[in-house]
Amino acid sequence: MRERLAVLGSPIAHSKSPAIHAAAYEALGLDWGYGRRELDAPALGPFLASRGPEWRGFSLTMPLKEEAHRIASVLDPIAAESGVVNTLLRIASGVGDGPRWAGFNTDVTGLAAAIRGAGLDASSTIVLGSGATAVSAILAARRLGARHVEVVARNVEAIADLVARFGSSRESDTGAWLHVSGTPLQSFERGFHPHDPAAGATLVISTLPGPAARDLELPAELTRLPLFDVAYDPWPSPLAERWRAAGGEAHAGTDMLVEQALIQIRIFRGGDPATPLPDEGTVLAAMRAAL
């Protein structure tokens, strides 16, 4: 029986995950099939419950990450803290039971690796957006030693929730403390003053979908900072185009996509996000070449 996997979400036609995963499985000598399926959040539970034993696991993109967290029977520590699951691995079921799923968040580790690989300084980070990916961006910045994160978004209630959850939190590996504060986009559009926390920022991470950032009004001085945009299709994204037109530096989310997929493949193969794959450098090179 051939093992099956897929990426789920909506929209999903643009996803590069099937090509990346196929390249990795070929490099590993695994005869696994990886496809894609258009699904919205209410359909996720019934879809997972109906999967036969050939289904090994799934990658999740928007808008499924919070619903996947609710459905997962067990969670890894990052998924538990973030409330976000982007990877589901099938785990053993009792006789007569439906499939059960272990939930993981590989976005945090993947984003941190991509920012580190680009040589960017995340010590004081502005995060644009307040959704599930913004949570991962906050935790990735903390993992990289950030002292402060400023969340900028339209949704004031979502900002308040993120500040309440992560406003003063500690990175378990390093013991470093992170302070999170928030600014409504409407206020941020007018610019920031020299004494505002954003004035000392070192990096901007955009977690906004490409079209959402097209007409975003942002202070002109923001483009002096490097931009890491999780969007990658199309690239340059509308935000990256504006950044570069102003003389700024913009990095694409494709590196995050590959790095988080590498952790997913560790999970799908061995169940552990921390255990490297055989000849992992060769696998990673094949994944990057598939883009």
C-alpha positions in Angstrom: 0.0 0.0 0.0 1.5 3.3 -1.1 1.6 6.0 1.7 -0.4 9.1 0.9 0.0 12.7 2.1 -1.3 16.1 1.0 -1.4 19.8 1.7 -4.9 21.1 2.7 -6.2 24.7 2.6 -8.0 27.3 0.6 -6.9 28.6 -1.8 -4.5 25.8 -2.5 -3.9 25.7 -6.3 -0.8 27.9 -6.0 0.9 25.8 -3.3 4.5 24.7 -4.1 4.4 22.1 -1.3 3.7 19.1 -3.7 6.8 19.8 -5.7 9.0 20.4 -2.6 7.8 17.2 -0.9 8.0 15.1 -4.0 11.7 16.1 -4.5 12.5 15.2 -0.8 10.8 11.8 -1.0 12.7 11.0 -4.2 16.0 12.0 -2.6 15.1 9.8 0.4 14.0 6.8 -1.8 10.4 6.9 -0.4 7.5 5.8 -2.6 5.1 8.3 -1.1 2.4 10.3 -2.9 1.8 13.9 -1.9 -1.1 15.9 -3.4 -3.3 18.9 -2.6 -6.9 19.3 -1.6 -9.1 22.5 -1.4 -10.8 22.5 2.0 -12.3 25.1 4.3 -12.3 24.9 8.1 -15.7 23.3 8.6 -14.8 20.5 6.2 -11.5 19.5 7.9 -13.0 17.3 10.6 -15.2 15.2 8.3 -12.4 14.9 5.8 -9.8 13.6 8.3 -12.4 11.2 9.9 -12.9 9.5 6.5 -9.2 8.9 5.7 -8.2 5.3 5.2 -5.0 3.7 6.6 -3.0 4.7 3.5 -3.1 8.4 4.7 0.1 9.1 6.7 -0.3 12.8 7.3 -1.1 16.3 6.1 0.4 19.8 5.8 -2.1 22.5 6.7 -2.2 26.1 5.4 -4.8 28.8 5.9 -7.6 28.8 7.0 -7.1 25.4 8.7 -4.3 25.9 11.2 -6.5 26.7 14.3 -9.1 24.1 13.4 -6.3 21.5 13.1 -5.2 22.4 16.6 -8.7 21.8 17.9 -8.9 18.4 16.2 -5.4 17.0 17.1 -5.4 14.4 19.8 -1.9 15.2 21.0 0.2 18.3 20.4 3.9 19.1 20.3 5.1 21.9 22.7 5.2 24.5 19.9 1.7 23.7 18.7 0.4 23.7 22.3 1.8 27.1 23.1 0.9 28.7 19.7 -2.5 27.3 19.3 -1.5 26.6 15.7 -1.1 23.3 13.9 0.3 23.1 10.3 1.2 19.4 10.4 -0.8 16.4 11.2 0.7 12.9 11.6 -1.5 9.8 11.9 -1.1 7.9 15.1 -2.4 4.5 16.1 -6.1 4.1 16.6 -7.9 1.5 18.7 -10.0 -1.2 17.2 -13.2 0.4 15.7 -11.9 3.9 16.3 -11.4 6.5 13.5 -8.0 7.9 12.8 -6.3 10.0 15.4 -3.8 12.7 14.6 -0.8 14.3 16.3 -0.4 18.0 15.7 2.8 20.0 15.2 3.8 23.5 14.4 6.8 23.6 12.1 6.2 27.3 11.0 8.1 28.6 14.1 11.2 26.6 13.5 11.1 27.1 9.8 10.7 30.8 9.9 13.4 31.2 12.5 15.8 29.1 10.3 14.9 31.2 7.2 15.5 34.5 9.1 18.8 33.2 10.5 19.9 31.9 7.1 19.3 35.4 5.6 21.5 37.0 8.2 18.7 39.2 9.6 18.6 40.8 13.0 15.3 40.0 14.8 16.2 41.6 18.1 13.4 44.2 17.7 10.8 43.0 15.3 7.6 44.5 13.8 5.0 41.9 12.8 2.4 42.9 10.3 -0.8 41.0 10.8 -2.5 39.2 13.7 -3.6 35.8 12.4 -2.2 32.3 12.9 1.1 33.0 11.0 1.6 36.1 13.2 1.6 33.9 16.2 4.4 31.8 14.7 6.3 35.0 13.7 6.2 36.2 17.3 7.5 32.8 18.6 10.2 32.7 15.8 11.4 36.1 16.8 11.6 35.1 20.4 13.5 32.0 19.4 16.0 34.2 17.7 16.5 36.3 20.8 14.1 39.2 20.2 13.7 41.5 23.1 10.6 43.3 21.7 7.9 42.5 19.1 5.4 45.2 17.9 2.3 43.7 16.4 0.6 46.0 13.8 -2.8 45.0 12.5 -6.3 46.2 11.7 -8.0 43.8 14.2 -7.6 45.5 17.5 -9.1 42.6 19.4 -6.7 40.2 17.8 -3.8 42.4 18.8 -5.0 42.5 22.4 -5.2 38.7 22.4 -1.6 38.3 21.2 -0.3 40.8 23.7 -2.2 39.0 26.5 -0.8 35.6 25.4 2.8 36.6 24.7 3.2 40.1 26.2 5.9 38.9 28.6 7.1 35.4 27.7 10.3 33.4 28.0 12.1 31.2 25.5 12.6 27.8 27.0 15.9 27.1 25.3 17.7 30.4 26.1 15.7 31.8 29.0 15.5 35.1 27.2 12.4 37.3 27.9 10.3 38.8 25.2 8.0 41.9 25.5 5.2 42.1 23.0 3.1 45.2 22.4 0.6 46.2 19.7 -0.4 49.2 17.6 -3.6 49.4 15.5 -2.8 49.8 11.8 -4.8 53.0 11.7 -2.4 54.7 14.2 0.7 53.1 12.6 -0.1 54.6 9.2 0.4 58.1 10.5 4.1 57.2 11.3 5.9 56.7 14.6 7.8 59.0 16.9 11.4 58.6 17.9 10.5 57.3 21.3 8.0 54.7 20.0 9.2 51.0 20.3 9.0 50.7 16.5 11.5 53.4 16.0 14.3 51.1 17.2 13.1 48.1 15.2 15.6 45.9 13.2 13.2 43.8 11.1 9.7 43.7 9.7 8.0 40.4 9.2 4.8 40.5 7.1 2.4 37.7 7.7 -0.3 39.2 5.4 -1.5 37.4 2.3 -0.1 39.1 -0.8 -3.3 40.9 -1.9 -4.0 42.2 1.6 -0.8 44.2 1.6 -1.3 45.7 -1.9 -2.8 49.0 -0.7 -1.5 49.0 2.9 -0.5 52.5 4.1 2.7 52.3 6.0 5.2 54.9 7.3 7.8 55.7 4.6 10.6 55.2 7.2 9.6 51.6 7.6 11.3 50.6 4.3 14.7 51.4 5.8 14.3 48.0 7.6 14.7 44.6 6.0 11.4 43.0 5.2 10.8 39.2 5.5 7.6 38.5 3.7 6.0 35.1 4.3 4.1 35.5 1.0 5.9 34.0 -2.0 3.3 33.7 -4.8 3.5 35.8 -6.8 7.0 37.1 -6.0 7.9 39.8 -5.7 4.8 40.3 -3.6 3.0 43.7 -3.8 4.5 44.6 -0.5 8.0 43.6 -1.6 7.7 45.6 -4.8 6.9 48.7 -2.8 9.7 48.0 -0.4 12.3 47.6 -3.2 10.9 50.6 -5.1 11.8 52.6 -2.0 15.3 51.2 -1.9 14.6 48.7 0.8 15.6 45.0 1.2 12.9 42.3 0.9 13.2 38.6 1.4 10.7 36.0 0.1 8.8 33.4 2.1 10.1 30.6 0.0 13.0 29.9 2.4 10.5 29.6 5.2 8.4 27.3 3.1 11.3 24.9 2.5 12.6 25.1 6.0 9.3 24.3 7.6 8.7 21.5 5.0 12.0 19.9 6.0 10.7 19.7 9.6 7.4 18.2 8.4 9.3 15.5 6.5 11.2 14.6 9.6 7.9 14.2 11.3 6.3 12.2 8.5 9.3 9.9 8.3 10.2 9.4 11.9 7.6 11.2 14.1 10.2 13.6 15.6 10.8 17.2 14.4 14.2 17.2 16.0 15.7 14.1 14.4 17.6 15.0 11.1 16.9 13.0 7.9 19.6 10.8 6.4 21.9 13.0 4.3 19.7 16.0 5.1 21.9 18.5 3.2 21.2 16.6 0.0 17.5 16.5 0.7 17.3 20.2 1.4 19.2 21.0 -1.8 16.7 18.9 -3.8 13.8 20.7 -2.1 15.2 24.1 -3.0 15.9 23.0 -6.6 12.2 22.0 -6.9 11.0 25.6 -6.4 
